[in-house]
Protein backbone atom coordinates (compact mmCIF):
# COMPACT_ATOMS: atom_id res chain seq x y z
CA UNK A 1 0.00 0.00 0.00
CA UNK A 2 1.24 3.47 -0.94
CA UNK A 3 2.29 5.26 2.27
CA UNK A 4 0.87 8.56 1.01
CA UNK A 5 -2.52 6.90 0.50
CA UNK A 6 -2.40 5.55 4.05
CA UNK A 7 -1.67 9.06 5.36
CA UNK A 8 -4.59 10.43 3.36
CA UNK A 9 -6.97 7.77 4.67
CA UNK A 10 -5.91 8.23 8.30
CA UNK A 11 -6.27 12.02 7.98
CA UNK A 12 -9.83 11.59 6.73
CA UNK A 13 -10.81 9.02 9.35
CA UNK A 14 -9.49 11.20 12.19
CA UNK A 15 -11.71 14.06 11.04
CA UNK A 16 -14.89 12.03 11.40
CA UNK A 17 -15.13 10.63 7.86
CA UNK A 18 -16.60 7.13 7.59
CA UNK A 19 -15.24 4.11 5.75
CA UNK A 20 -17.59 4.45 2.74
CA UNK A 21 -16.93 8.19 2.40
CA UNK A 22 -13.17 7.64 2.67
CA UNK A 23 -13.45 5.04 -0.08
CA UNK A 24 -15.26 7.51 -2.35
CA UNK A 25 -12.83 10.35 -1.62
CA UNK A 26 -9.67 8.30 -2.13
CA UNK A 27 -10.82 5.87 -4.82
CA UNK A 28 -9.71 2.92 -2.66
CA UNK A 29 -11.80 -0.17 -2.02
CA UNK A 30 -13.53 -0.36 1.36
CA UNK A 31 -11.57 -3.49 2.26
CA UNK A 32 -8.35 -1.59 1.56
CA UNK A 33 -9.52 1.20 3.88
CA UNK A 34 -10.22 -1.38 6.59
CA UNK A 35 -6.76 -2.90 6.11
CA UNK A 36 -5.27 0.55 6.66
CA UNK A 37 -7.38 0.95 9.82
CA UNK A 38 -6.07 -2.38 11.11
CA UNK A 39 -2.39 -1.68 10.45
CA UNK A 40 -2.56 1.95 11.61
CA UNK A 41 -4.58 1.01 14.70
CA UNK A 42 -2.08 -1.66 15.74
CA UNK A 43 0.78 0.78 15.16
CA UNK A 44 -0.94 3.49 17.23
CA UNK A 45 -1.63 1.06 20.09
CA UNK A 46 2.10 0.25 20.22
CA UNK A 47 2.90 3.97 20.02
CA UNK A 48 0.66 4.76 22.99
CA UNK A 49 2.21 1.92 25.00
CA UNK A 50 5.68 3.26 24.20
CA UNK A 51 5.17 7.01 24.64
CA UNK A 52 2.43 7.39 27.27
CA UNK A 53 4.42 6.15 30.25
CA UNK A 54 5.86 7.52 33.52
CA UNK A 55 3.46 10.45 33.51
CA UNK A 56 3.14 13.05 36.23
CA UNK A 57 -0.62 13.72 36.37
CA UNK A 58 -2.29 15.65 39.17
CA UNK A 59 -5.96 15.14 38.34
CA UNK A 60 -7.31 12.23 36.32
CA UNK A 61 -10.95 11.67 35.32
CA UNK A 62 -12.38 8.41 34.03
CA UNK A 63 -15.59 7.71 32.17
CA UNK A 64 -17.10 5.10 29.85
CA UNK A 65 -18.39 5.89 26.37
CA UNK A 66 -21.19 3.69 25.00
CA UNK A 67 -21.34 2.28 21.51
CA UNK A 68 -22.50 -0.97 19.94
CA UNK A 69 -21.03 -3.53 17.58
CA UNK A 70 -22.97 -5.07 14.68
CA UNK A 71 -26.40 -4.66 16.32
CA UNK A 72 -28.13 -3.29 19.38
CA UNK A 73 -27.89 -5.34 22.57
CA UNK A 74 -31.50 -6.51 22.37
CA UNK A 75 -30.70 -8.26 19.08
CA UNK A 76 -27.24 -9.51 20.02
CA UNK A 77 -26.43 -13.15 20.51
CA UNK A 78 -25.31 -14.17 23.98
CA UNK A 79 -21.57 -14.53 24.73
CA UNK A 80 -20.42 -12.74 21.56
CA UNK A 81 -18.69 -9.46 20.75
CA UNK A 82 -21.95 -8.03 19.43
CA UNK A 83 -24.18 -5.48 21.13
CA UNK A 84 -23.17 -2.96 23.77
CA UNK A 85 -19.48 -2.11 24.06
CA UNK A 86 -17.91 0.62 26.18
CA UNK A 87 -14.73 2.61 25.68
CA UNK A 88 -13.14 3.36 29.05
CA UNK A 89 -11.12 6.60 28.89
CA UNK A 90 -8.79 8.14 31.49
CA UNK A 91 -8.16 11.84 30.84
CA UNK A 92 -5.68 14.20 32.47
CA UNK A 93 -7.77 17.22 33.48
CA UNK A 94 -4.88 19.66 33.07
CA UNK A 95 -3.10 18.49 29.90
CA UNK A 96 -6.21 16.88 28.28
CA UNK A 97 -4.05 13.85 27.46
CA UNK A 98 -5.94 10.57 27.09
CA UNK A 99 -3.75 8.43 29.33
CA UNK A 100 -5.40 5.05 29.12
CA UNK A 101 -8.25 3.26 27.36
CA UNK A 102 -9.93 -0.13 27.30
CA UNK A 103 -12.67 -1.26 24.90
CA UNK A 104 -15.09 -3.98 25.98
CA UNK A 105 -18.19 -4.77 27.97
CA UNK A 106 -18.89 -2.64 31.03
CA UNK A 107 -17.90 -5.31 33.54
CA UNK A 108 -15.98 -5.40 36.80
CA UNK A 109 -13.23 -7.39 35.10
CA UNK A 110 -12.69 -4.83 32.33
CA UNK A 111 -12.82 -2.02 34.90
CA UNK A 112 -10.10 -3.77 36.88
CA UNK A 113 -7.82 -4.08 33.84
CA UNK A 114 -8.53 -0.45 32.97
CA UNK A 115 -7.33 0.61 36.41
CA UNK A 116 -4.26 -1.64 36.10
CA UNK A 117 -3.37 0.01 32.79
CA UNK A 118 -3.83 3.48 34.27
CA UNK A 119 -1.63 2.54 37.24
CA UNK A 120 1.14 1.40 34.90
CA UNK A 121 1.25 4.77 33.12
CA UNK A 122 1.21 7.30 35.99
CA UNK A 123 4.29 7.42 38.21
CA UNK A 124 3.22 9.59 41.18
CA UNK A 125 0.24 9.94 43.48
CA UNK A 126 -2.69 11.65 41.79
CA UNK A 127 -6.36 12.47 42.31
CA UNK A 128 -8.91 10.29 40.52
CA UNK A 129 -12.57 11.08 39.88
CA UNK A 130 -15.12 8.63 38.46
CA UNK A 131 -18.87 8.28 38.27
CA UNK A 132 -20.73 6.00 40.65
CA UNK A 133 -20.32 2.75 38.68
CA UNK A 134 -19.75 0.02 41.27
CA UNK A 135 -17.01 -1.47 39.12
CA UNK A 136 -14.91 1.44 40.39
CA UNK A 137 -16.36 1.91 43.86
CA UNK A 138 -17.31 -1.60 44.92
CA UNK A 139 -20.60 -2.70 46.43
CA UNK A 140 -21.25 -4.20 49.82
CA UNK A 141 -18.27 -6.35 50.80
CA UNK A 142 -16.95 -6.45 47.23
CA UNK A 143 -13.97 -4.16 46.64
CA UNK A 144 -14.07 -1.91 43.62
CA UNK A 145 -11.31 -1.85 41.02
CA UNK A 146 -9.87 1.45 42.32
CA UNK A 147 -9.31 0.06 45.82
CA UNK A 148 -8.05 -3.26 44.48
CA UNK A 149 -5.45 -1.68 42.24
CA UNK A 150 -4.39 1.50 44.04
CA UNK A 151 -5.20 0.63 47.66
CA UNK A 152 -4.56 3.95 49.51
CA UNK A 153 -1.91 5.31 47.15
CA UNK A 154 -4.16 7.86 45.40
CA UNK A 155 -6.86 10.37 46.32
CA UNK A 156 -10.20 9.24 44.96
CA UNK A 157 -13.71 10.71 44.84
CA UNK A 158 -16.90 10.13 42.88
CA UNK A 159 -19.27 12.57 41.23
CA UNK A 160 -22.81 11.43 40.47
CA UNK A 161 -24.98 13.73 38.36
CA UNK A 162 -28.73 13.52 38.77
CA UNK A 163 -31.06 14.31 35.87
CA UNK A 164 -34.76 14.97 35.48
CA UNK A 165 -37.11 13.14 33.14
CA UNK A 166 -36.30 12.96 29.43
CA UNK A 167 -37.66 15.91 27.52
CA UNK A 168 -40.36 15.44 24.91
CA UNK A 169 -41.22 17.14 21.65
CA UNK A 170 -38.52 19.35 20.18
CA UNK A 171 -36.11 18.40 23.01
CA UNK A 172 -36.43 14.67 22.37
CA UNK A 173 -32.71 14.29 21.52
CA UNK A 174 -31.45 16.86 24.02
CA UNK A 175 -29.92 15.99 27.37
CA UNK A 176 -32.43 15.97 30.25
CA UNK A 177 -32.12 18.80 32.77
CA UNK A 178 -29.43 18.47 35.45
CA UNK A 179 -31.15 18.49 38.85
CA UNK A 180 -28.30 17.82 41.25
CA UNK A 181 -24.73 16.65 41.83
CA UNK A 182 -23.51 14.36 44.60
CA UNK A 183 -19.79 14.19 45.38
CA UNK A 184 -18.24 11.72 47.80
CA UNK A 185 -14.71 11.22 49.08
CA UNK A 186 -13.63 7.57 48.78
CA UNK A 187 -9.86 7.42 49.37
CA UNK A 188 -7.39 9.94 50.78
CA UNK A 189 -8.00 13.68 50.67
CA UNK A 190 -9.14 14.76 47.21
CA UNK A 191 -9.34 18.48 46.39
CA UNK A 192 -13.08 19.18 46.34
CA UNK A 193 -13.03 21.76 43.54
CA UNK A 194 -11.35 19.20 41.25
CA UNK A 195 -13.89 16.44 41.93
CA UNK A 196 -15.56 16.47 38.54
CA UNK A 197 -16.02 14.31 35.46
CA UNK A 198 -16.80 17.25 33.16
CA UNK A 199 -13.44 17.12 31.37
CA UNK A 200 -13.86 13.40 30.71
CA UNK A 201 -17.36 14.01 29.36
CA UNK A 202 -15.99 16.73 27.07
CA UNK A 203 -13.43 14.23 25.83
CA UNK A 204 -16.29 11.84 25.06
CA UNK A 205 -17.79 14.55 22.86
CA UNK A 206 -14.54 14.79 20.90
CA UNK A 207 -14.60 11.04 20.34
CA UNK A 208 -18.14 11.20 18.95
CA UNK A 209 -17.28 14.21 16.82
CA UNK A 210 -14.07 12.91 15.25
CA UNK A 211 -14.75 9.17 15.08
CA UNK A 212 -17.58 8.19 12.77
CA UNK A 213 -18.12 4.88 14.56
CA UNK A 214 -19.49 6.71 17.60
CA UNK A 215 -21.93 8.97 15.75
CA UNK A 216 -25.43 8.17 17.00
CA UNK A 217 -28.41 7.33 14.79
CA UNK A 218 -26.34 6.54 11.68
CA UNK A 219 -25.00 3.45 9.90
CA UNK A 220 -21.40 4.35 10.82
CA UNK A 221 -21.25 1.97 13.80
CA UNK A 222 -18.62 -0.78 13.86
CA UNK A 223 -19.48 -4.23 12.56
CA UNK A 224 -16.49 -5.98 14.17
CA UNK A 225 -15.00 -5.42 17.61
CA UNK A 226 -11.38 -5.66 16.40
CA UNK A 227 -11.93 -2.87 13.86
CA UNK A 228 -13.57 -0.80 16.59
CA UNK A 229 -10.52 -1.20 18.82
CA UNK A 230 -8.17 -0.27 15.99
CA UNK A 231 -10.22 2.86 15.25
CA UNK A 232 -10.18 3.90 18.92
CA UNK A 233 -6.40 3.51 19.21
CA UNK A 234 -5.96 5.51 15.99
CA UNK A 235 -8.21 8.31 17.24
CA UNK A 236 -6.48 8.53 20.65
CA UNK A 237 -2.98 8.66 19.17
CA UNK A 238 -4.06 11.37 16.71
CA UNK A 239 -5.87 13.30 19.47
CA UNK A 240 -2.86 13.19 21.79
CA UNK A 241 -0.10 13.94 19.30
CA UNK A 242 -1.59 15.65 16.22
CA UNK A 243 -4.62 17.68 17.28
CA UNK A 244 -3.98 21.08 18.85
CA UNK A 245 -6.37 21.41 21.77
CA UNK A 246 -8.53 24.53 22.09
CA UNK A 247 -7.80 24.67 25.83
CA UNK A 248 -4.28 25.87 25.07
CA UNK A 249 -5.00 28.85 22.82
CA UNK A 250 -3.08 30.87 21.76
CA UNK A 251 -0.11 28.55 22.47
CA UNK A 252 -1.33 25.91 19.97
CA UNK A 253 -0.34 22.82 21.91
CA UNK A 254 -1.40 19.21 21.65
CA UNK A 255 -2.11 17.21 24.82
CA UNK A 256 1.20 15.37 24.34
CA UNK A 257 3.03 18.71 24.25
CA UNK A 258 1.25 19.87 27.41
CA UNK A 259 2.25 16.59 29.10
CA UNK A 260 5.88 17.12 27.92
CA UNK A 261 5.92 13.88 25.93
CA UNK A 262 6.91 15.76 22.77
CA UNK A 263 7.95 19.30 21.88
CA UNK A 264 5.96 19.83 18.69
CA UNK A 265 2.70 19.05 16.94
CA UNK A 266 3.02 15.82 15.00
CA UNK A 267 1.89 15.38 11.43
CA UNK A 268 0.02 12.25 10.37
CA UNK A 269 3.21 11.20 8.57
CA UNK A 270 5.10 11.29 11.90
CA UNK A 271 2.25 9.44 13.59
CA UNK A 272 2.52 6.53 11.16
CA UNK A 273 6.32 6.42 10.95
CA UNK A 274 8.28 3.69 12.81
CA UNK A 275 8.34 4.25 16.57
CA UNK A 276 11.54 5.73 18.00
CA UNK A 277 12.49 5.73 21.66
Order of alpha helices (4+ residues) and beta strands (2+ residues): alpha-alpha-alpha-beta-beta-beta-alpha-beta-alpha-beta-beta-alpha-beta-beta-alpha-alpha-alpha-alpha
